[in-house]
Amino acid sequence: MSTSSSSLGAVYDRGYRPYDDRLGGPRAATFALYRASIRRALGLRRSWRQKVLPWTLLAIVTVPAVVNVGVGYLTRNTPAEGFEFITYREYVGVSTALLLFVALTAPDVMCPDRRHRVLPLIFARPLVGRDYVVAKVGAIATILFGFSFLPQVVLFVGQMLVSDAALDYLRDNAEVLWQVPLAVALLAVYYAAVGVALASLTSRRIVGGVAMLAFALVPSVVSAAILGTRPDGQGAFAILNLLALPLYLRDLIFLGHIDPDSPLGGVAGGAIMAIAVYTLVLVASFTILFLRYREPDA
C-alpha cells in the first residue's frame, strides 16, 4: 500500500545544537536574566532605533562634565581660574533624562514577560520570584549607576588634568572618591526599584511609563504648591516630593546635613524624615515585586 506524499512528515534543520557546557544553578540563571535585561535596556542586539535613547542619554548627562572641564581649561592662569560650572554634589541627579530613561526602559524589560505569558517558561529554570526581581532591578540599577557615575569620572579626571598640580587636586578631593559612588548608588537603586515595581503592575509598557512619570511629577507638583504658600518656601511637606528623596540623602553624604537652600532645609528632623521615607518607598517597592512574582503565572 502506497502513502501519498501529502501525508508524510518533513524534517527541517533549524540549526539547533545540543548544549554540552556545564549546567549552572540558580545564580547562573539569575545572572543570565540580568545580562539579558541589560542588553534589552541598552538596545544591544536590537535595531538601531532601540539604541538611540540609552546612548543619547549618556551623551546628555556627560555634557555638563565636558563643559566644566572645557571652562577650566580655558580659564587656566586667568583671574577666573577655579570657576566651577557644576560641583560633584550637584551633578548627582542633575539630569531628568535619568527619570525618562527609567520610565521607558523599566516597562520594556518587565511588561513583555507578562504580556507574552513567558513567566512560567522563565520560572521553569532554577529561578524563583526573588531571583527574577533581583535580576530585573539589578539590571536597571546597574545602567543608571553607570550613566550617572561615568560623567563624574570624566569630570574628576578632567579637572585633575587641567589643574596646576594633578596630585594636589587628587589629594584635596579624595573624599569625592567615596561620596560620589555612594550617592549615585542610592539614586540608582531608588529609581530602579520604583520603576520596576510600577512596571510590574501592568502588561502594557505605556501604562508603566506613565505611572513612573506620575509617581515622580504629581507628588512634586503637590509639594511645590503647598510650599508655595509659605514665605520661606520650606517645610515638612517637602518630603512629599518623592523624586527629591535621593537628593536629600545625597546632601547628607556630601555635606553631613540637608542643604539649607533646599525645600526641606531648616526643618527639624528633616534628615531623619528623608531617610525614613526613602526606606519606606524602597520597602514598598520590593514588597510589591516579591508579591507580584511569588507565583510563575502571577
N, C-alpha and C positions, 0 to 999 in steps of 0.2 A: 504494500500500500504506500503510495507516494504522499508526501506532505507539501502543501502549497507554500511557496516562498513567503507569502504574507503572514503565515502563522509562525515563522521561525523567528527566534530572538536574534539580537545583534549585540556585539560587544564593542564598546567604544573605549579607546585608550585616552584617558584624560590626564595622563602624566602623574598619577598618584604614586607615591613611593612609600614603602614601609618606614616607620620611624625606628631607627636602630641605635639611637643615642640613649644615655642614661635618663630614666624617668625621675622627675623631681616630685617633691611633695607639695604641701600647701604653700610654703614660702616661694617655691619656684612658680607655682600657678599665680600667686598674688603679684609677684614681680613681673610676670609676663603680661598680666592685665594692666599693671601700672605702666609698663612700656608702651603697650598698645594705646592706652588712653593719652599718653603724652604725644605719640605720633599723630593721633587723630586731632588733638587740640592744636598742634602746630602745623597741621596740613601736610605732614610728611607722607609720601606715597599716595597723595591725592592730587587733584587737579590744581593748577596754579591759582585759581580763584580762592581755594581754601588756604593758600599760603599768604595771601595779601594781608589779611588782618593781623596775624601774630607778628610778622616781621615789620609791618608798618608801625605797629605798637612799639616794638623795640627801638625803631628809629626815632619815634616821637619822644619817648621817655629819655633818650640819650641826648637830645638836643640841648637841654639846659647845661649838662656837663660840658659839652663841646663849646658852648657859648662862654661858659665861665672860664674854661681853660684858655680860650682864644682871647678873652679880655685880659686875663692875667699875663698872657704872653705880650700883648700889645702895650700894656702899661708897665712893663718892667723898666726899672730905672727912671721912672717918672713920678711926679707927686701923687698920682693916683694908684701907685703900686700897693698891692694888698687888698684892692677892692674885690668884693665877693658878690657875684650875681645871685648866688644861692648857696646856702650852707648845707652841711651834711644832714642836719636835723630836718631842715625844711624840705630836703629832697625826698625824704621818706613819705610816700603817699601824696606827692605833689601833683601827680597826673590822674585825672579822672578817666584816662584811657584804660587804666587797670580795671576800673569798675566795668567799663563797657566790654572789656575782654572777658571778664568772668560772666557777664550777662549773656554773652554769645557762645562761649565755649563750654561752660558747665552744662547747659542743656544739651549741647551737641554730643557730649560724652556720656550723658545719662539717659536721655529720653529715648534714643533709638533702641536700647536694650529692652525697654518695657514695651515700646510701640510695636516692635517686630517680634515680641514674645520669645526672646532668646535667653532670658534669665534662667529658665530650667536647664538649658544647654550649658550655660556658664557654670551653674552650680553642680552640674554632673561631674565636673572636675573636683579635685580635692580642695574645694573652696567653700567657705561659709559666708554668711552675710557680713560678718565683721571684716573678713579679708577683702570682700568686694568694696566696702566703704573705705577702708584704709587705702586701697589701690586708687580709687577714684579721687578722693580728697587729696591724697599724696601727689597725684599727677598734676592737678590744678595748682596746688600749693607750690610744687617744685618750679613750675613755669613762672608763676607770679614772683617767687623768690628770685629766680634768675633774671627776669626782666626788671626787677627793682634793684638788684644787687650789682649787676654788670655796669649800669650807668654810674653807680657810686665808685666802682673800681676805676672807670675812666676818669671821673672827677679827681679821685685821690692821686692816681698816678700822674695825671696831667698837671695838677697843682704842685706835686712834688718836683716834676721835671722843670717847670717854669720858675720855681723858687730859686733864690740865690744859692741855697745850700740844701740839697735834697735830703741829706741825712738829718739835718736840723729840723726840717719840716716833718719828717717821719717821726722823730722823737717828740716834737711838740704836739703832734696829733695822733699819738699812739692809741689813745682811748677810743678813737673812731674805729679802730680795727675790731673791737668787740661790740661797740654800740650799734653800728650800722647793721651787722648781720642779725643781731638780736631783735632790733626794731623792725627790720624787714621781715623776719620770720613770723613775728606776731601779726603783722599786717597780712602776710600771705596766707597763713593758716586761717585767720578770721574770714577773709574774703572767700577762700576756697570752701570752707565748711558751710558757710551760709549759702553760697551759690549752689553747691551740690545738693544741700538739703532742700532748697526750694525747687530745684530741678527734679528731684526725686518724687515730688508730689504730683507730677503730671507726665503725660506721654507726649505732649506737644512742646516742641522747642520754643516756639514763640511765646507760649504762656510762661514757661520757665524763665525766659529772658525778661519779660515784662515784670514778673514777680520780683526778680532781683533788683531791677531798677526802682520798683515801687518801694521795696524794703529800704533802699538807700535814700530815695528822694523824699518820700512822703513824711517820714519822721523828721528829717532835717528841715523841711518847709514848716511843719507844725512847730518845731522847736524855735526856728527863727521868728515865726510870727508871735509866739509867746514872749520871747526875749526882746522883741522889738518894742514892746510896751514898757520896758524898763529903761530908765535913763542911762544906766551904765552898760546895758546890753549883756549883762551877765546874770547867772542864776542857776539853781539846781535843775531847772527844766532843760538846760543844755545837754543833760545826759540822755534826753530823748533822741538826740541826733546820733543814731546808731552808726552812721557812716564815719563819724569822727572818733569813735571809741579807740581804734588803734592809734590814732594820733595823740590822744591823751597819754596812752602808755608810752608812746614814743618820747613825749616830753619828760616823762618820769625817768626814762633811760638816759637821755642826754642831759637834762637839767637837774634831775633829782626832785622836781616838782612840776606841776602843770603850769604851762606858760601863762603868766598873769594877763596877757592880752587876749587869751582865748576865752570863749563864752563861759567855760567852766572855771576860769581862773578866779581866784579870790573866794571861791565857795568853800565853806568849812567842810572838811571831809570829802572834797571833790576827788582826790586821788583814790580814796577807798571806794567811792561810788563808781568811778570809771573801771577799776579793776573788777569789782563785783558784777557790774552789768556786762562787761566784756566776757567774763567767765560764764555768766548765765546764758548769754547768747550762744557761746560755743557748746555748752552742755545741752541746750535745747536743740541745736542743730544736729549734734551727734545722736541724741536720743531719737529724733525723727528718723535719721538714717538707719540706725540699728533696728528700729521697729519696722520700717518700710521693707527692709531686706532680711527680715527674720526668716521668711519663707521664700523659696525659689520663685513662686508664682505670685508674690505679693504685689 
